Amino acid sequence: MKGFIYELSNTNCNETYIGSTKNIQQRIRQHRYNTTKGKEMYRLLYKTIREYGSYDDWDFNILEEIECENRKELFDYEKIILSQL
């Protein structure tokens, strides 16, 4: 399966979030939705996004596109990327 490691960042507040997904377009929509609606809106990431404007004030960048066997392998690779920051 194809997987992506991505970054949400805001230079105004010097905050960065690293994540992984199999479906990049769906993940973008989920982040946008969860910023203001749904059960996830109270998570720290979405509170921080609202605190510093809106989702549109954040940059979404793909850091890596990788081939992996499953979601666990993708998540493990995400942890490697996080450890290098």
C-alpha positions in Angstrom: 0.0 0.0 0.0 1.0 3.6 -0.5 1.4 5.8 2.5 2.2 9.4 3.3 3.9 11.2 6.1 2.7 14.7 6.2 3.2 17.9 8.2 0.7 20.6 9.3 2.6 23.7 10.3 2.0 27.3 11.2 4.9 29.8 11.1 2.9 32.4 13.1 3.0 30.2 16.2 6.0 27.9 15.3 3.8 24.8 15.8 4.1 21.6 13.7 2.1 18.4 13.6 3.4 15.2 11.9 1.0 12.6 10.8 0.6 9.6 8.5 -2.2 8.4 6.2 -3.1 6.1 3.4 -5.4 8.6 1.7 -4.1 12.2 1.7 -7.2 13.9 0.3 -9.5 12.2 2.9 -7.0 13.2 5.7 -7.1 16.8 4.7 -10.9 16.8 4.8 -10.9 15.1 8.2 -8.5 17.7 9.7 -10.6 20.5 8.3 -13.8 19.0 9.6 -12.3 18.1 13.0 -11.1 21.6 13.5 -14.6 22.9 14.1 -17.0 19.9 14.3 -17.3 16.4 15.5 -16.1 14.5 18.5 -12.4 15.2 17.7 -12.6 19.0 17.8 -11.4 19.1 21.5 -8.1 17.3 20.8 -5.0 19.5 21.4 -4.2 19.7 17.7 -7.6 21.2 16.8 -7.6 23.5 19.8 -4.2 24.8 18.7 -5.4 25.3 15.1 -8.3 27.4 16.3 -6.2 29.3 18.7 -4.0 30.5 15.9 -6.7 31.3 13.4 -8.3 28.6 11.3 -7.3 25.5 9.3 -6.6 27.8 6.3 -3.8 29.5 8.3 -1.9 26.2 8.4 0.3 24.7 5.7 -0.2 21.0 4.7 3.0 19.5 3.2 3.7 15.9 2.2 7.1 15.0 3.7 7.4 11.4 2.4 5.5 9.0 0.1 6.3 5.4 0.9 5.4 1.9 0.1 4.5 -0.2 3.1 2.8 -3.5 4.0 0.2 -2.2 6.4 -0.9 0.7 8.6 1.4 -0.4 11.5 4.4 -0.2 9.3 3.3 3.3 8.1 2.8 4.4 11.8 6.3 3.0 12.7 7.8 5.0 9.9 6.0 8.1 11.2 7.7 7.5 14.6 11.1 7.4 12.9 10.5 10.7 11.2 9.3 12.2 14.5 12.5 11.0 16.2 14.6 12.8 13.6 13.1 16.2 14.3 
